[in-house]
Each structure stands twice: as C-alpha cells, then as structure tokens.
Amino acid sequence: MLTLTQIDQSYHKVITTIESCNTKKQLESASKMVKNFKKLYKEVGYPKAFSYNIDNKLNKQLWQVSE
C-alpha cells in the first residue's frame, strides 16, 4: 500500500478544492490556498510538476466557471 506524504496529501486537498469550485468567489479562495501551498512547501522544496498542475487546474476551472 502506498503511503502519501504530507506534501502529497496537501497537494490532493488543493486539487480537490479547486475542482469543487463553482463560483469566482470560491476560486479566489482556492487561489489563496494555492499561494499558501507554494509558500509553505517552497521552504522544503516540492516538485515543480505540482506547481504546474495546480496552476493549470486553477486556470481550467476559472474558464469553466466563467462560461
């Protein structure tokens, strides 16, 4: 069984939060969550793929909410 690390758990929480957003107001809060994630894990280092995937997911969700 694969055990998720703290950063993996946080990453999945951020992604799940972004995916659940239905309004721009919710996306603004999710954006703050993304900034906090990056700020927190920048200190310990995190895969750049996480940053790219989070930003990509946030942008896609913004377009879906905007339509």
TORPA-4810 file (N, C-alpha, C, O; in nm, 3 decimals):
<nodes>
NODE_1_0.084_-0.118_0.000_0.000_0.000_0.000_0.088_0.124_0.000_0.187_0.132_0.073_M
NODE_2_0.051_0.221_-0.082_0.127_0.343_-0.095_0.086_0.443_0.013_-0.032_0.474_0.028_L
NODE_3_0.182_0.491_0.088_0.156_0.590_0.192_0.187_0.728_0.136_0.296_0.753_0.085_T
NODE_4_0.088_0.817_0.145_0.108_0.953_0.096_0.184_1.036_0.198_0.159_1.027_0.318_L
NODE_5_0.275_1.117_0.148_0.348_1.208_0.235_0.261_1.330_0.264_0.155_1.347_0.204_T
NODE_6_0.305_1.411_0.355_0.233_1.533_0.391_0.211_1.623_0.270_0.103_1.677_0.250_Q
NODE_7_0.314_1.638_0.188_0.303_1.725_0.070_0.205_1.665_-0.031_0.130_1.739_-0.095_I
NODE_8_0.204_1.533_-0.046_0.108_1.468_-0.136_-0.035_1.490_-0.089_-0.124_1.519_-0.169_D
NODE_9_-0.056_1.476_0.040_-0.189_1.496_0.095_-0.235_1.641_0.074_-0.350_1.665_0.036_Q
NODE_10_-0.146_1.735_0.099_-0.180_1.876_0.080_-0.209_1.907_-0.067_-0.302_1.980_-0.099_S
NODE_11_-0.127_1.851_-0.155_-0.146_1.869_-0.298_-0.285_1.821_-0.341_-0.356_1.890_-0.414_Y
NODE_12_-0.322_1.702_-0.296_-0.452_1.646_-0.334_-0.567_1.728_-0.275_-0.673_1.740_-0.338_H
NODE_13_-0.549_1.783_-0.157_-0.652_1.869_-0.098_-0.671_1.996_-0.182_-0.784_2.040_-0.204_K
NODE_14_-0.561_2.054_-0.227_-0.568_2.175_-0.309_-0.640_2.145_-0.441_-0.728_2.220_-0.483_V
NODE_15_-0.601_2.035_-0.505_-0.665_1.996_-0.632_-0.814_1.971_-0.612_-0.895_2.017_-0.692_I
NODE_16_-0.850_1.899_-0.507_-0.991_1.870_-0.479_-1.068_1.998_-0.453_-1.182_2.012_-0.498_T
NODE_17_-1.008_2.090_-0.382_-1.073_2.219_-0.354_-1.097_2.296_-0.483_-1.205_2.349_-0.504_T
NODE_18_-0.998_2.301_-0.568_-1.012_2.372_-0.696_-1.124_2.311_-0.779_-1.207_2.382_-0.836_I
NODE_19_-1.126_2.178_-0.787_-1.227_2.109_-0.867_-1.368_2.130_-0.815_-1.464_2.122_-0.892_E
NODE_20_-1.382_2.157_-0.687_-1.515_2.174_-0.628_-1.569_2.317_-0.643_-1.685_2.342_-0.610_S
NODE_21_-1.488_2.410_-0.690_-1.530_2.549_-0.703_-1.634_2.567_-0.812_-1.619_2.516_-0.923_C
NODE_22_-1.740_2.641_-0.779_-1.848_2.668_-0.873_-1.866_2.817_-0.902_-1.939_2.854_-0.994_N
NODE_23_-1.800_2.901_-0.824_-1.813_3.046_-0.842_-1.675_3.110_-0.842_-1.577_3.051_-0.799_T
NODE_24_-1.669_3.233_-0.892_-1.542_3.306_-0.892_-1.496_3.334_-0.750_-1.376_3.333_-0.722_K
NODE_25_-1.590_3.358_-0.660_-1.556_3.384_-0.520_-1.486_3.263_-0.459_-1.387_3.276_-0.386_K
NODE_26_-1.538_3.143_-0.490_-1.475_3.022_-0.441_-1.336_3.004_-0.502_-1.243_2.960_-0.434_Q
NODE_27_-1.322_3.040_-0.628_-1.192_3.029_-0.694_-1.091_3.127_-0.636_-0.972_3.098_-0.632_L
NODE_28_-1.137_3.242_-0.591_-1.048_3.338_-0.526_-0.991_3.277_-0.398_-0.872_3.291_-0.369_E
NODE_29_-1.076_3.210_-0.323_-1.030_3.143_-0.201_-0.935_3.029_-0.235_-0.834_3.009_-0.166_S
NODE_30_-0.966_2.954_-0.340_-0.879_2.845_-0.383_-0.743_2.900_-0.427_-0.640_2.837_-0.404_A
NODE_31_-0.744_3.016_-0.489_-0.620_3.080_-0.532_-0.532_3.113_-0.411_-0.410_3.098_-0.415_S
NODE_32_-0.595_3.159_-0.304_-0.521_3.188_-0.180_-0.463_3.059_-0.122_-0.351_3.057_-0.070_K
NODE_33_-0.540_2.951_-0.133_-0.494_2.822_-0.086_-0.371_2.777_-0.165_-0.276_2.722_-0.109_M
NODE_34_-0.373_2.801_-0.295_-0.260_2.767_-0.382_-0.136_2.847_-0.340_-0.026_2.792_-0.330_V
NODE_35_-0.154_2.976_-0.317_-0.042_3.061_-0.275_0.016_3.011_-0.142_0.138_3.007_-0.126_K
NODE_36_-0.071_2.974_-0.049_-0.023_2.923_0.080_0.052_2.791_0.063_0.155_2.769_0.128_N
NODE_37_0.000_2.704_-0.024_0.068_2.577_-0.052_0.208_2.602_-0.104_0.305_2.543_-0.055_F
NODE_38_0.219_2.690_-0.202_0.350_2.718_-0.262_0.445_2.783_-0.161_0.564_2.750_-0.156_K
NODE_39_0.393_2.874_-0.082_0.475_2.943_0.018_0.526_2.843_0.124_0.643_2.846_0.161_K
NODE_40_0.438_2.758_0.170_0.474_2.661_0.274_0.576_2.560_0.224_0.676_2.534_0.291_L
NODE_41_0.550_2.502_0.108_0.637_2.395_0.060_0.758_2.444_-0.018_0.845_2.364_-0.053_Y
NODE_42_0.765_2.573_-0.044_0.886_2.629_-0.107_1.005_2.612_-0.013_1.118_2.590_-0.057_K
NODE_43_0.978_2.622_0.115_1.083_2.609_0.216_1.147_2.470_0.215_1.268_2.458_0.233_E
NODE_44_1.067_2.367_0.193_1.119_2.230_0.196_1.147_2.177_0.056_1.211_2.074_0.039_V
NODE_45_1.099_2.249_-0.043_1.116_2.205_-0.181_1.004_2.111_-0.221_0.967_2.022_-0.144_G
NODE_46_0.951_2.129_-0.337_0.846_2.042_-0.387_0.863_2.030_-0.538_0.921_2.118_-0.601_Y
NODE_47_0.814_1.921_-0.594_0.828_1.903_-0.739_0.761_2.016_-0.817_0.648_2.053_-0.787_P
NODE_48_0.830_2.070_-0.915_0.775_2.178_-0.996_0.650_2.132_-1.070_0.566_2.215_-1.107_K
NODE_49_0.636_2.003_-1.092_0.516_1.949_-1.157_0.393_1.980_-1.073_0.286_2.003_-1.128_A
NODE_50_0.406_1.980_-0.940_0.294_2.015_-0.854_0.247_2.157_-0.883_0.127_2.183_-0.900_F
NODE_51_0.341_2.248_-0.889_0.310_2.389_-0.915_0.241_2.405_-1.051_0.139_2.473_-1.062_S
NODE_52_0.298_2.342_-1.152_0.241_2.349_-1.287_0.099_2.292_-1.288_0.008_2.354_-1.344_Y
NODE_53_0.080_2.175_-1.229_-0.051_2.110_-1.229_-0.156_2.192_-1.154_-0.271_2.202_-1.197_N
NODE_54_-0.117_2.249_-1.042_-0.210_2.330_-0.963_-0.251_2.454_-1.042_-0.369_2.487_-1.050_I
NODE_55_-0.152_2.523_-1.100_-0.183_2.643_-1.178_-0.271_2.610_-1.298_-0.365_2.683_-1.330_D
NODE_56_-0.240_2.501_-1.365_-0.316_2.457_-1.481_-0.461_2.424_-1.441_-0.555_2.465_-1.510_N
NODE_57_-0.478_2.352_-1.332_-0.612_2.316_-1.284_-0.692_2.441_-1.247_-0.811_2.449_-1.276_K
NODE_58_-0.626_2.537_-1.182_-0.693_2.661_-1.142_-0.739_2.739_-1.265_-0.850_2.790_-1.268_L
NODE_59_-0.654_2.749_-1.366_-0.690_2.820_-1.488_-0.805_2.752_-1.562_-0.897_2.819_-1.611_N
NODE_60_-0.801_2.620_-1.571_-0.910_2.547_-1.637_-1.042_2.568_-1.564_-1.146_2.588_-1.626_K
NODE_61_-1.037_2.563_-1.433_-1.160_2.580_-1.354_-1.212_2.722_-1.369_-1.334_2.743_-1.373_Q
NODE_62_-1.124_2.818_-1.377_-1.166_2.958_-1.397_-1.243_2.972_-1.528_-1.345_3.040_-1.534_L
NODE_63_-1.193_2.909_-1.634_-1.263_2.914_-1.763_-1.398_2.846_-1.756_-1.494_2.893_-1.818_W
NODE_64_-1.409_2.736_-1.683_-1.536_2.665_-1.672_-1.638_2.747_-1.594_-1.756_2.748_-1.629_Q
NODE_65_-1.594_2.814_-1.491_-1.683_2.896_-1.409_-1.725_3.021_-1.484_-1.838_3.068_-1.468_V
NODE_66_-1.635_3.074_-1.567_-1.662_3.197_-1.641_-1.767_3.178_-1.749_-1.834_3.274_-1.787_S
NODE_67_-1.781_3.058_-1.798_-1.872_3.034_-1.912_-2.017_3.039_-1.871_-2.105_3.022_-1.955_E
</nodes>
